Amino acid sequence: MQLAAKHFKASASKALLDAQLQKALGNVEKGFIGKRQKAADALPEFDALRDNARDIKNHVLAHLDLYLEEYERNVVAAGGHVHWAETAEDARRIVLDICQKANARTVTKGKSMITEEIALNDHLTANGIEPVETDLGEYIIQLRGEYPSHIIAPAVHLNKDQVEGDFRRVHTHLPEGRDLSEPVALLSEAREVLRKRYFAADVGITGANFLIAETGTSVIVTNEGNGDLTQTLGKVHVVVASIEKIVPTLEDTAQILRVLARSATGQDMSVYTTFSTGPKRPDDPDGPGEYHVVLLDNGRSAMLGTEYQDMLRCIRCGACMNHCPVYHAVGGHAYGSVYPGPMGAVLTPSLNGIEETGQLPNASTFCGRCEAVCPMRIPLPKMMRHWREREFERNLTPLTSRYGIRAWAFFAKRPRLYRLAVSFGMPVLSLLGGKSRRLHSLPFAGGWTRHRDLPAPEGRTFLQEWAQREALKQGSGH
């Protein structure tokens, strides 16, 4: 799977013309926004919990080294192993080594954006190990050779008929004439196929929503129970998580959990919230014989102390993209990154560099909805502006944009000249608007007028209108 964030504009244009995708994206707006609002309204202390969650993560980031060391000590004390991975390549190598030592031929995987980030599936496959995604959405896109279009609903860009077609194409061992017309039939078939894979897998790999320093515990949040089966049935459980997933205590985790599900899916709590600490103990009825945690940096420590540090508070709820008008228009794949939407527009340049991802911070209307609904109060628009500044400083923006901004800045710094220029420009634009009062074509503004009409100005500037009204007031004695 080749990601191409640098081609966002071309991908977005293609997405806008995809009728099936546009229909599917309507479900994002209808399925998430109202549910989140209803869940938030039903909890009077919701905003106070958001403040607490923000403060907890800020405290962690200010003392990240200490909490990581404490977490490692407690994992080891519980019988587990901690592996430190500076880069994606390091993480892939570590996971492959664990699997090979376990003589694994098949591994099951819970939904994990981190393993998507490091392209773990491709690496395992290339080395003769078959990874099987067990989250229903992830399983569907794995059959299609795609990557997620949403961080909590990976297959939200697809419709039922497409899923049915994929199941018939791949599940050739099942009767050809079976009825798959209802969603429940598709779900039952996936459950039947995957159940056998759980028992055949030698290793189970999951991500982690939280890593608790106090106890050395990893926490996963799911609605399907697949994560539990993945981590308990294999001989080895491998947790792959990034370093900012640390939370100090069990109590802190409980507070953040109260805003996570409400922000993500509008639930009070996800169906399964699973805490795992170390391998199976002698008196445990089930569990893995080995427990490994791979802690990935991959550029995150470089974000500490910068204007992008707040992004490390993200708990991957997806609320920002659920409310983003740009995401609603083009979907997740247009971003060319495993992290789409506003959070991806900030995080992806931080991980991969603005040179490769410069178009993403521009994929925003700056309406502010993403920041307004973020449970961790992350100032996403502000950080996208910072990335736009970096893009401009490095001459990565198109030449026409750079000259246009410089020309505007020249006039904006000289108020008298600015007022003189617009006093000539406004009447001209008003005449060009004609009877329709719409501008259908303008030099240097084709990016706007190609796709929408621009309202024509009335003919005078705001200051001219204001001055006339003040003069009328004074003349009338008011």
Secondary structure, DSSP 8 states (H G I E B T S, - for coil): ----GGGHHHHHHHHHT-HHHHHHHHHHHHHHHHHHHHHHHT-TTHHHHHHHHHHHHHHHHHTHHHHHHHHHHHHHHTT-EEEEESSHHHHHHHHHHHHHHTT-SEEEE---HHHHHTTHHHHHHHTT-EEEE-SHHHHHHHHHT---SSSS-TTTT--HHHHHHHHHHH-TTS-TT----SHHHHHHHHHHHHHHHHHH-SEEEE--SEEETTTTEEEEEESSSHHHHHHHHSSEEEEEEEGGGEES-HHHHHHHHHHHHHHHTS-SS-SEEEEE-SS--TT-SS--SEEEEEEE-TTSGGGTTSTTGGGGG-----HHHHT-HHHHHH-SGGG-SSS-HHHHHHHHHHHH-HHHHTTGGGS-----HHHHH-TT---HHHHHHHHHHHHHHTT-S-HHHHHHHHHHHHHHT-HHHHHHHHHHHHHHHHHHHTTTTEE---TT-HHHHTTS-EE---SS-HHHHHHHHHHHHHHHT-
